[in-house]
């Protein structure tokens, strides 16, 4: 059984695989919280927090990387993601 710290480390490792791409555009992502129910809350920082492409970056990059590397995660959300068009 994975502990929260094990799960968090696996998520960090998966994020490290995509961080260079986020950093190249002046942004990054950090783990805000991992719950006992294996729900992950992330926070986009830097340019990623206000970029209109953040939703696509999250779905195609961040979420995919985590789901592929850490299949036991039940849900992933970004707490400061601004919906496109708002």
Steps between C-alpha positions, in 0.01 A plus 500: 500500500638839405536760769422861420872582503574215255219618276617860524854399402374305199295802393803730546706264285236506226485880514878522474472340156297794369637787710768598245223577248306709751815680614593580139182709485560663840271279705490195720265281698505399864304251706256681726355190666468123466204359694447160661255430215784541247370830372767744387477878513760688301585866468637661187763762582675770300376550147293179516264659753369754250577344162195448277651166393513368858188284459652327199838471675328340797297248298762405240812526713464507874196275543624248243845479661353438845240246383761306304753489785261478796185308395372479858418874496122537489466864401721794412408865508680830485376733773588821316424404140319781321240365260553606139284796407452625856 
